[in-house]
Every structure is written in C-alpha cells, then in structure tokens.
Amino acid sequence: MEKKNILVTGGAGFIGSHVVEAYIAAGHHVVVVDTAASHPVDILDKKKLTELFAKEKLDIVNHHAAQIDVNSSIAHRGADATINIIGTINLLELCSQFNVKQFIFASSAAIYGSHEPGIGGLTENLESKPLSPYGISKRTAEDYVRNAGLLFGLKYVILRYPNVFGPRQTSGDGGVISIFTKKMLNNEDVTIFGSGDQTRDFLFVEDAAQANVKALGRTADHATLNIGTGKSTSIKELFGILKDFTGYRKNFVSAPERKGEVRHSRFDIREARTSIGWIPTTELKDGLKKTIEYFNHAH
C-alpha cells in the first residue's frame, strides 16, 4: 500500500500508541494529537487543530482521543459529551475542509448496552441501547461520522471495540485486566463487582492495532465493524487465570454491582473478516502473559 499521511488523535494513549506503532511499522507517516503528547493539542482546540490540518496535508484521520471512563461519564455527563461528541465534530469539519480521504473512528461495545449476545454474538445492526452516558456519547459520535459520509462524501470505517487489554494500559482506561494484574502483583485485595458471572469479549491491543492497519485498505465507502474475538470470558474465570499466572494467593472481595454496567458482551466478528480481512491472532492466555510481563517490568 502507498505511504499515507495519517493523523492519530489520542496517539499517546493506550490503544492509540499501539495504533501509531502499527502504522509506522507498515511504512506510513504519522502525526499525533494528544493532550499527553510532547506537543499537546486538544481535540476541543479548533484553532490549533486547523493550523495542524493546514500544515500536514493529511490523507487519513484516525480518531482515538476520547473520555473513556464509564463512571466518570455518569458523574460528569457534560464533560463526557463535550470531549466525545464536540471533539469528533471538530475533526469531521476539518476533514471536509481539508479534503481528508478517510476517517477511522474508535467506537465501543458500550453502545450495545443491554443487548444479550445471541448464539453468534452481538451484530453491528443491533439497535443501540446504551446504559451509560459514555455509550450515548459514542453512539452519537458514530452518527456524526455517518452523517459526514452522507453530507460530505467522507469515507469512514467505524471500529467498535470490546474490552481491549495489554501493555501500557492504565487503570483509568477502565481495564479490569490491568487493575486485577497490578493489584495481584502488589498482593493487594482484588474486588469483583456483582456476581462475577458477567462476561466480556477481551481483545489484545496488538490485534486492535492491526484492525486499524487493515481498515486503511478498505475500498468501500463506509463500514461499521465489530473488532473483537467472538469469545466471552467471565470476570470470575479471568480472576482465576490471572491468579494462576501471577501466583496470587488471596480470594477476591465481593462488592455490589455497579450502575451502567453491561451484563454480557461478546461480538460477532464475521463482518470485519469479510470487509477488511481482519481476524484476531492472540489467544487470551498469551495476551495475559504478555500483559503480566509488561506490568512486572513496569514495577
């Protein structure tokens, strides 16, 4: 594939930083926008963004910058909506102004909300029923992306992530795996909210990054794709695997179920395979071993 000039928002963050590495490894030129970058730019700062777009002659915008904490979205709904919705609109307007060819948007399983996965898992065409303001803001941002496709002919790929985990994840990413791992390595108490029977589709971050590389090659105009494993693991089961791998000796502490949390989540990923030729290649246990190794060294 020819070398592309790609802007990655949130490129200093957990998933975004892996996406940046994957793009560079694939031979592309990457520009990073992130409040935590060496030259911080906020997606709410339209003036700075406009200067950046004018200077960089971008082919593609990959939008990973977001407010991603479900609990924070409940406590601070306005801030969540401003970052996730207005931030996205700012970027879409600049894409249309500067003739950007493609927009790749990181979305979330949170938009499915209360749907129980059927036999094959959650499919992309299900009605969105978010349980949290975060889910609502992501769904709304998706709508603005689709609308930009309609109004300005912007080609887009929306990638919906399940629970992504791996090296460099902070507990602020709402990552149960990073939280459990750190606590186990420090021999601290691990808390499970609710019964522990709730299930999640856990995707290793390097697989998520590869989906962003595959999305560049998409020839059709627009797509909304589930990027997961198609497998579900309960929180109790996850606790057991991590306990074995870390040598943790304690049992978990139970706490009441949290508001706005999805009970079960598992993706149907056939569309991603058909549309961009992507399939995950990392087994859960292999990904967990790499993650533990990372946190062991980060101590």
Secondary structure, 3 states (H helix, E strand, C coil): CCCCEEEEECCCCHHHHHHHHHHHHCCCEEEEECCCCCCCCCCCCHHHHHHHHHHHCCCEEEECCCCCCHHHHHHCHHHHHHHHHHHHHHHHHHHHHCCCCEEEEEEEHHHCCCCCCCCCCECCCCCCCCCCHHHHHHHHHHHHHHHHHHHHCCEEEEEEECEEECCCCCHHHCCHHHHHHHHHHCCCCCEEECCCCCEECEEEHHHHHHHHHHHHCCCCCEEEEECCCCCCEEHHHHHHHHHHHHCCCCCCEEECCCCCCCCECCECCHHHHHHHCCCCCCCHHHHHHHHHHHHHHHC
